[in-house]
Amino acid sequence: MGLIVKDLFKKYGEKTVVDHISFSMDKPGVYALLGTNGAGKTTSIRMILDMLDKDGGEVLWNDGPLNFSTCNIGYLAEERGLYPKYSLMDQIKYFGSLRGVPDKELDKKIKYWAERLKVEEYLYPQFKDAVSGRRINEKGEFIDEEEGTSSGKKKPVRKKK
């Protein structure tokens, strides 16, 4: 049960960018695919989510083909890919409608997750005026300074004083 990836691979011309990876995720949770720049992480995720054609391999969800209308998978990409003139709420509703989520169900889920993550205040300003979300909670004992790595500036995880 869960997500099963079998022998997934992708080539661009003669260059293999994802080389026959296999793994499974049996239990719900938060997972990360780790690797160096250019290792094929984003390509793998996009193939798993059927956003990019694969050259081979299989992706299964609960022993059948992955179908977004019957699974509960979220993906947080590094790039925002959002529209700066619209509120985050408008954009969540738009992307939810593209996936066929009914309005009432979507409103309920947005309210639940916004309260749980304590981000209600960021739902209605235009997205260009909202924070990136990478620092939602700086009260933890450790803070991940990942946002600096996108520009090539590497900062270590630091202990909060």
MDAnalysis code that builds the backbone (N, CA, C; Angstrom):
import MDAnalysis as mda
import numpy as np

u = mda.Universe.empty(483, n_residues=161, atom_resindex=np.repeat(np.arange(161), 3), trajectory=True)
u.add_TopologyAttr("name", ["N", "CA", "C"] * 161)
u.add_TopologyAttr("resid", np.arange(1, 162))
u.add_TopologyAttr("resname", ["MET", "GLY", "LEU", "ILE", "VAL", "LYS", "ASP", "LEU", "PHE", "LYS", "LYS", "TYR", "GLY", "GLU", "LYS", "THR", "VAL", "VAL", "ASP", "HIS", "ILE", "SER", "PHE", "SER", "MET", "ASP", "LYS", "PRO", "GLY", "VAL", "TYR", "ALA", "LEU", "LEU", "GLY", "THR", "ASN", "GLY", "ALA", "GLY", "LYS", "THR", "THR", "SER", "ILE", "ARG", "MET", "ILE", "LEU", "ASP", "MET", "LEU", "ASP", "LYS", "ASP", "GLY", "GLY", "GLU", "VAL", "LEU", "TRP", "ASN", "ASP", "GLY", "PRO", "LEU", "ASN", "PHE", "SER", "THR", "CYS", "ASN", "ILE", "GLY", "TYR", "LEU", "ALA", "GLU", "GLU", "ARG", "GLY", "LEU", "TYR", "PRO", "LYS", "TYR", "SER", "LEU", "MET", "ASP", "GLN", "ILE", "LYS", "TYR", "PHE", "GLY", "SER", "LEU", "ARG", "GLY", "VAL", "PRO", "ASP", "LYS", "GLU", "LEU", "ASP", "LYS", "LYS", "ILE", "LYS", "TYR", "TRP", "ALA", "GLU", "ARG", "LEU", "LYS", "VAL", "GLU", "GLU", "TYR", "LEU", "TYR", "PRO", "GLN", "PHE", "LYS", "ASP", "ALA", "VAL", "SER", "GLY", "ARG", "ARG", "ILE", "ASN", "GLU", "LYS", "GLY", "GLU", "PHE", "ILE", "ASP", "GLU", "GLU", "GLU", "GLY", "THR", "SER", "SER", "GLY", "LYS", "LYS", "LYS", "PRO", "VAL", "ARG", "LYS", "LYS", "LYS"])
u.atoms.positions = np.array([
    [0.838, -1.193, 0.000],
    [0.000, 0.000, 0.000],
    [0.875, 1.245, 0.000],
    [0.283, 2.414, -0.271],
    [1.039, 3.653, -0.321],
    [1.607, 3.887, -1.712],
    [2.693, 4.644, -1.750],
    [3.344, 4.993, -3.007],
    [4.479, 4.018, -3.292],
    [4.501, 3.471, -4.494],
    [5.572, 2.564, -4.919],
    [6.119, 3.080, -6.250],
    [7.422, 3.300, -6.290],
    [8.106, 3.720, -7.510],
    [9.040, 2.589, -7.907],
    [8.865, 2.075, -9.128],
    [9.665, 0.935, -9.597],
    [10.444, 1.305, -10.852],
    [11.762, 1.236, -10.766],
    [12.649, 1.309, -11.927],
    [12.421, 2.561, -12.789],
    [12.197, 3.694, -12.149],
    [11.905, 4.947, -12.844],
    [13.174, 5.490, -13.504],
    [13.079, 5.850, -14.778],
    [14.241, 6.467, -15.416],
    [13.831, 7.478, -16.477],
    [14.775, 8.391, -16.747],
    [14.548, 9.459, -17.720],
    [15.867, 9.787, -18.398],
    [15.796, 9.970, -19.732],
    [16.966, 10.379, -20.514],
    [16.606, 11.613, -21.324],
    [17.579, 12.496, -21.488],
    [17.481, 13.601, -22.436],
    [18.576, 13.352, -23.461],
    [18.198, 12.866, -24.628],
    [19.194, 12.464, -25.618],
    [19.966, 11.265, -25.094],
    [21.273, 11.378, -25.048],
    [22.115, 10.297, -24.538],
    [22.348, 10.406, -23.034],
    [21.944, 11.513, -22.435],
    [22.222, 11.746, -21.011],
    [21.110, 11.171, -20.133],
    [21.477, 10.267, -19.238],
    [20.533, 9.708, -18.273],
    [20.466, 10.655, -17.082],
    [19.272, 11.179, -16.785],
    [19.131, 12.120, -15.670],
    [18.489, 11.479, -14.444],
    [17.742, 10.413, -14.642],
    [17.214, 9.602, -13.534],
    [17.498, 8.159, -13.925],
    [18.266, 7.474, -13.087],
    [18.817, 6.174, -13.464],
    [18.170, 5.029, -12.686],
    [16.986, 4.620, -13.113],
    [16.326, 3.419, -12.596],
    [16.183, 3.432, -11.068],
    [15.459, 4.423, -10.545],
    [15.262, 4.479, -9.092],
    [14.008, 3.706, -8.691],
    [14.068, 3.129, -7.507],
    [12.932, 2.397, -6.936],
    [12.873, 2.688, -5.446],
    [11.672, 2.905, -4.930],
    [11.468, 3.074, -3.492],
    [9.983, 2.967, -3.206],
    [9.646, 2.863, -1.933],
    [8.234, 2.859, -1.541],
    [8.058, 3.688, -0.282],
    [6.863, 4.218, -0.120],
    [6.471, 4.981, 1.062],
    [5.183, 4.356, 1.556],
    [5.298, 3.543, 2.592],
    [4.153, 2.775, 3.067],
    [3.197, 3.568, 3.944],
    [3.719, 4.535, 4.687],
    [2.901, 5.235, 5.675],
    [2.797, 6.712, 5.330],
    [1.677, 7.353, 5.703],
    [1.570, 8.796, 5.499],
    [2.681, 9.506, 6.261],
    [3.125, 10.621, 5.737],
    [4.169, 11.385, 6.396],
    [4.720, 12.443, 5.475],
    [5.751, 13.103, 5.946],
    [6.449, 14.109, 5.164],
    [7.768, 13.483, 4.734],
    [8.014, 13.466, 3.440],
    [9.214, 12.840, 2.896],
    [10.015, 13.862, 2.103],
    [11.312, 13.641, 2.018],
    [12.184, 14.506, 1.227],
    [13.069, 13.638, 0.348],
    [13.274, 14.084, -0.864],
    [14.179, 13.422, -1.787],
    [15.458, 14.253, -1.796],
    [16.547, 13.680, -1.293],
    [17.792, 14.423, -1.123],
    [18.811, 14.055, -2.188],
    [19.615, 15.020, -2.585],
    [20.682, 14.785, -3.549],
    [21.332, 16.094, -3.940],
    [22.460, 16.005, -4.606],
    [23.178, 17.198, -5.039],
    [22.451, 17.867, -6.195],
    [22.857, 19.087, -6.534],
    [22.295, 19.779, -7.691],
    [22.493, 18.922, -8.930],
    [21.449, 18.792, -9.733],
    [21.539, 18.028, -10.966],
    [21.408, 16.523, -10.798],
    [21.067, 16.073, -9.584],
    [20.971, 14.630, -9.336],
    [19.682, 14.014, -9.874],
    [18.708, 14.846, -10.257],
    [17.459, 14.320, -10.809],
    [16.289, 14.326, -9.837],
    [16.402, 15.051, -8.729],
    [15.328, 15.080, -7.726],
    [14.037, 15.659, -8.306],
    [14.127, 16.848, -8.879],
    [12.935, 17.506, -9.422],
    [12.364, 16.709, -10.587],
    [13.216, 16.200, -11.442],
    [12.758, 15.377, -12.568],
    [12.022, 14.145, -12.056],
    [12.571, 13.499, -11.027],
    [11.919, 12.311, -10.450],
    [10.546, 12.654, -9.900],
    [10.472, 13.719, -9.121],
    [9.190, 14.112, -8.524],
    [8.183, 14.446, -9.616],
    [8.609, 15.167, -10.623],
    [7.685, 15.528, -11.707],
    [7.197, 14.302, -12.474],
    [8.050, 13.292, -12.627],
    [7.598, 12.053, -13.281],
    [6.623, 11.303, -12.377],
    [6.921, 11.251, -11.082],
    [6.035, 10.565, -10.135],
    [4.655, 11.207, -10.149],
    [4.612, 12.540, -10.214],
    [3.346, 13.267, -10.198],
    [2.713, 13.388, -11.581],
    [3.311, 12.739, -12.575],
    [2.812, 12.734, -13.951],
    [2.791, 14.130, -14.566],
    [3.723, 14.977, -14.127],
    [3.886, 16.307, -14.706],
    [4.898, 16.258, -15.851],
    [5.617, 15.138, -15.958],
    [6.655, 14.952, -16.964],
    [6.621, 13.492, -17.404],
    [6.708, 13.262, -18.703],
    [6.712, 11.883, -19.208],
    [7.974, 11.159, -18.768],
    [7.805, 9.909, -18.356],
    [8.958, 9.081, -17.986],
    [9.346, 8.213, -19.177],
    [10.613, 7.836, -19.223],
    [11.072, 6.949, -20.289],
    [10.919, 5.489, -19.903],
    [10.661, 5.234, -18.652],
    [10.441, 3.873, -18.196],
    [10.174, 3.857, -16.712],
    [9.680, 2.740, -16.247],
    [9.367, 2.599, -14.840],
    [7.881, 2.671, -14.587],
    [7.542, 2.536, -13.329],
    [6.132, 2.454, -12.944],
    [5.929, 3.201, -11.629],
    [4.804, 3.900, -11.524],
    [4.428, 4.591, -10.296],
    [3.056, 4.067, -9.890],
    [2.974, 3.501, -8.686],
    [1.721, 2.922, -8.190],
    [1.286, 3.619, -6.911],
    [-0.029, 3.712, -6.748],
    [-0.622, 4.262, -5.529],
    [-1.629, 3.237, -5.033],
    [-1.391, 2.691, -3.850],
    [-2.258, 1.653, -3.280],
    [-2.494, 0.517, -4.275],
    [-1.417, 0.030, -4.850],
    [-1.392, -1.124, -5.754],
    [-2.026, -0.893, -7.125],
    [-2.353, 0.340, -7.459],
    [-2.885, 0.640, -8.787],
    [-2.167, 1.846, -9.366],
    [-2.453, 2.184, -10.626],
    [-1.819, 3.362, -11.221],
    [-2.157, 4.624, -10.422],
    [-1.207, 5.538, -10.333],
    [-1.418, 6.795, -9.609],
    [-2.490, 7.614, -10.318],
    [-3.527, 8.001, -9.580],
    [-4.630, 8.793, -10.109],
    [-4.904, 9.900, -9.099],
    [-4.715, 11.169, -9.497],
    [-4.833, 12.271, -8.547],
    [-6.216, 12.440, -7.952],
    [-7.238, 11.933, -8.598],
    [-8.576, 12.069, -8.025],
    [-8.795, 11.097, -6.870],
    [-7.920, 10.091, -6.722],
    [-8.099, 9.107, -5.650],
    [-6.945, 9.073, -4.658],
    [-5.959, 9.942, -4.811],
    [-4.827, 9.925, -3.872],
    [-4.754, 11.245, -3.117],
    [-3.919, 11.289, -2.114],
    [-3.779, 12.479, -1.280],
    [-2.296, 12.816, -1.177],
    [-1.749, 13.363, -2.255],
    [-0.329, 13.691, -2.309],
    [-0.192, 15.192, -2.509],
    [0.674, 15.807, -1.721],
    [0.982, 17.218, -1.883],
    [2.418, 17.383, -2.330],
    [2.692, 18.452, -3.051],
    [4.041, 18.711, -3.556],
    [4.334, 20.185, -3.378],
    [5.401, 20.500, -2.663],
    [5.818, 21.879, -2.470],
    [7.103, 22.092, -3.244],
    [6.990, 22.743, -4.390],
    [8.161, 22.980, -5.233],
    [8.951, 24.169, -4.713],
    [10.227, 24.211, -5.037],
    [11.059, 25.342, -4.629],
    [10.581, 26.618, -5.301],
    [10.259, 26.528, -6.589],
    [9.760, 27.697, -7.289],
    [8.320, 27.935, -6.859],
    [7.960, 29.173, -6.710],
    [6.590, 29.467, -6.305],
    [5.617, 29.174, -7.432],
    [5.899, 29.668, -8.642],
    [5.015, 29.420, -9.773],
    [3.617, 29.971, -9.556],
    [3.499, 31.032, -8.752],
    [2.196, 31.604, -8.450],
    [2.068, 32.979, -9.093],
    [0.862, 33.509, -9.080],
    [0.574, 34.780, -9.711],
    [0.626, 35.898, -8.671],
    [1.574, 36.836, -8.797],
    [1.782, 37.833, -7.750],
    [0.618, 38.796, -7.532],
    [-0.261, 38.975, -8.514],
    [-1.357, 39.930, -8.371],
    [-2.564, 39.360, -7.629],
    [-2.560, 38.051, -7.369],
    [-3.699, 37.407, -6.726],
    [-3.325, 36.949, -5.326],
    [-4.331, 36.834, -4.470],
    [-4.080, 36.362, -3.106],
    [-3.773, 34.869, -3.119],
    [-3.140, 34.428, -2.065],
    [-2.845, 33.006, -1.924],
    [-4.145, 32.203, -1.904],
    [-5.183, 32.733, -1.243],
    [-6.486, 32.064, -1.191],
    [-7.033, 31.854, -2.604],
    [-6.983, 32.900, -3.437],
    [-7.469, 32.778, -4.817],
    [-6.697, 31.706, -5.578],
    [-5.397, 31.652, -5.350],
    [-4.569, 30.697, -6.072],
    [-4.803, 29.269, -5.597],
    [-4.973, 29.081, -4.301],
    [-5.274, 27.741, -3.780],
    [-6.603, 27.261, -4.352],
    [-7.595, 28.150, -4.380],
    [-8.902, 27.776, -4.933],
    [-8.795, 27.449, -6.430],
    [-8.003, 28.221, -7.136],
    [-7.820, 27.974, -8.569],
    [-7.201, 26.599, -8.799],
    [-6.096, 26.310, -8.105],
    [-5.431, 25.021, -8.310],
    [-6.287, 23.864, -7.801],
    [-7.064, 24.099, -6.749],
    [-7.990, 23.074, -6.276],
    [-9.051, 22.764, -7.315],
    [-9.555, 23.808, -7.976],
    [-10.578, 23.593, -9.009],
    [-10.001, 22.822, -10.193],
    [-8.730, 23.056, -10.509],
    [-8.097, 22.302, -11.596],
    [-8.029, 20.815, -11.279],
    [-7.931, 20.490, -9.985],
    [-7.887, 19.081, -9.568],
    [-9.280, 18.524, -9.323],
    [-10.322, 19.351, -9.512],
    [-11.682, 18.870, -9.364],
    [-12.184, 18.811, -7.933],
    [-11.557, 19.557, -7.020],
    [-11.995, 19.557, -5.622],
    [-13.207, 20.482, -5.502],
    [-14.337, 19.994, -4.988],
    [-15.525, 20.834, -4.826],
    [-15.245, 22.024, -3.898],
    [-15.888, 23.174, -4.179],
    [-15.645, 24.408, -3.426],
    [-15.795, 24.242, -1.919],
    [-16.886, 23.593, -1.479],
    [-17.113, 23.432, -0.032],
    [-15.999, 22.626, 0.621],
    [-15.594, 21.550, -0.030],
    [-14.521, 20.708, 0.500],
    [-13.203, 21.480, 0.530],
    [-12.951, 22.254, -0.523],
    [-11.724, 23.041, -0.603],
    [-11.687, 24.100, 0.496],
    [-12.799, 24.813, 0.699],
    [-12.861, 25.821, 1.762],
    [-12.576, 25.202, 3.126],
    [-13.142, 24.031, 3.365],
    [-12.939, 23.330, 4.637],
    [-11.465, 22.951, 4.830],
    [-10.840, 22.430, 3.771],
    [-9.431, 22.037, 3.854],
    [-8.521, 23.249, 4.038],
    [-8.805, 24.329, 3.322],
    [-7.988, 25.538, 3.449],
    [-8.064, 26.066, 4.873],
    [-9.273, 26.135, 5.424],
    [-9.449, 26.628, 6.797],
    [-8.688, 25.745, 7.780],
    [-8.817, 24.433, 7.637],
    [-8.150, 23.497, 8.547],
    [-6.633, 23.695, 8.518],
    [-6.049, 23.678, 7.313],
    [-4.590, 23.753, 7.202],
    [-4.059, 25.140, 7.552],
    [-4.781, 26.189, 7.210],
    [-4.330, 27.540, 7.565],
    [-4.289, 27.711, 9.078],
    [-5.313, 27.195, 9.774],
    [-5.320, 27.265, 11.239],
    [-4.222, 26.391, 11.827],
    [-4.090, 25.186, 11.311],
    [-3.088, 24.257, 11.848],
    [-1.666, 24.797, 11.668],
    [-1.404, 25.425, 10.523],
    [-0.071, 25.965, 10.251],
    [0.088, 27.413, 10.713],
    [-0.999, 27.980, 11.238],
    [-1.009, 29.362, 11.727],
    [-0.563, 30.357, 10.642],
    [-1.205, 30.250, 9.476],
    [-0.873, 31.126, 8.351],
    [-2.103, 31.856, 7.798],
    [-3.154, 31.961, 8.616],
    [-4.389, 32.599, 8.137],
    [-4.128, 34.009, 7.596],
    [-3.225, 34.745, 8.242],
    [-2.976, 36.136, 7.843],
    [-2.368, 36.258, 6.444],
    [-1.831, 35.166, 5.903],
    [-1.192, 35.216, 4.589],
    [-2.120, 34.809, 3.454],
    [-3.357, 34.435, 3.763],
    [-4.264, 33.946, 2.728],
    [-4.815, 35.049, 1.827],
    [-4.976, 36.270, 2.331],
    [-5.703, 37.282, 1.572],
    [-4.883, 38.409, 0.960],
    [-3.686, 38.750, 1.464],
    [-2.924, 39.783, 0.740],
    [-2.501, 39.256, -0.625],
    [-2.195, 40.186, -1.555],
    [-1.650, 39.734, -2.830],
    [-0.386, 38.947, -2.540],
    [-0.132, 37.933, -3.333],
    [0.992, 37.044, -3.061],
    [2.317, 37.788, -3.053],
    [2.455, 38.811, -3.892],
    [3.718, 39.553, -3.942],
    [4.004, 40.249, -2.619],
    [2.966, 40.471, -1.790],
    [3.142, 41.135, -0.505],
    [3.302, 40.156, 0.651],
    [3.120, 38.870, 0.396],
    [3.209, 37.858, 1.459],
    [4.644, 37.353, 1.581],
    [4.958, 36.790, 2.735],
    [6.291, 36.215, 2.935],
    [6.410, 34.937, 2.128],
    [7.634, 34.470, 1.928],
    [7.842, 33.280, 1.103],
    [7.328, 32.023, 1.757],
    [7.165, 32.000, 3.072],
    [6.674, 30.807, 3.744],
    [7.791, 29.899, 4.202],
    [9.004, 30.191, 3.830],
    [10.118, 29.339, 4.227],
    [10.493, 29.562, 5.684],
    [9.995, 30.637, 6.284],
    [10.286, 30.901, 7.687],
    [8.981, 31.049, 8.461],
    [8.110, 30.117, 8.321],
    [6.825, 30.174, 9.005],
    [7.019, 30.185, 10.511],
    [7.967, 29.429, 11.016],
    [8.143, 29.310, 12.458],
    [9.615, 29.404, 12.806],
    [10.002, 30.534, 13.396],
    [11.384, 30.690, 13.836],
    [11.515, 30.437, 15.324],
    [10.520, 29.851, 15.949],
    [10.575, 29.601, 17.381],
    [11.158, 28.237, 17.705],
    [11.455, 27.451, 16.691],
    [12.003, 26.121, 16.919],
    [13.429, 26.178, 17.442],
    [13.905, 25.061, 17.932],
    [15.264, 25.000, 18.467],
    [16.297, 25.095, 17.345],
    [15.965, 24.564, 16.173],
    [16.858, 24.641, 15.023],
    [16.137, 25.351, 13.892],
    [16.866, 26.135, 13.128],
    [16.287, 26.855, 11.996],
    [17.047, 26.455, 10.743],
    [16.336, 26.068, 9.726],
    [16.951, 25.699, 8.459],
    [17.058, 26.951, 7.603],
    [18.251, 27.316, 7.235],
    [18.481, 28.509, 6.423],
    [18.481, 28.171, 4.937],
    [17.681, 27.217, 4.519],
    [17.662, 26.701, 3.150],
    [17.426, 27.778, 2.124],
    [16.669, 28.812, 2.460],
    [16.295, 29.765, 1.425],
    [17.493, 30.435, 0.776],
    [18.629, 30.487, 1.440],
    [19.823, 31.069, 0.853],
    [20.470, 30.184, -0.189],
    [20.149, 28.911, -0.199],
    [20.814, 27.994, -1.129],
    [20.305, 28.146, -2.551],
    [19.117, 28.714, -2.740],
    [18.583, 28.880, -4.091],
    [19.455, 29.809, -4.921],
    [20.084, 30.772, -4.271],
    [20.925, 31.716, -5.004],
    [22.380, 31.282, -5.019],
    [22.652, 30.090, -4.511],
    [24.016, 29.599, -4.498],
    [24.753, 29.915, -3.217],
    [24.155, 30.708, -2.336],
    [24.779, 31.029, -1.056],
    [24.416, 29.939, -0.075],
    [25.389, 29.221, 0.386],
    [25.101, 28.120, 1.293],
    [25.270, 28.570, 2.727],
    [24.242, 28.350, 3.531],
    [24.287, 28.674, 4.949],
    [23.986, 27.402, 5.719],
    [24.692, 27.132, 6.770],
    [24.425, 25.917, 7.539],
    [23.176, 26.054, 8.388],
    [22.622, 24.909, 8.769],
    [21.547, 24.918, 9.754],
    [22.164, 25.432, 11.036],
    [21.500, 26.371, 11.694],
    [22.080, 26.944, 12.905],
    [21.189, 26.683, 14.095],
    [21.808, 26.630, 15.264],
    [21.059, 26.431, 16.491],
    [20.539, 27.774, 16.957],
    [19.271, 27.832, 17.324],
    [18.669, 29.064, 17.806],
    [19.191, 29.366, 19.192],
    [19.571, 30.626, 19.429],
    [20.109, 31.033, 20.735],
    [19.011, 31.416, 21.686],
])
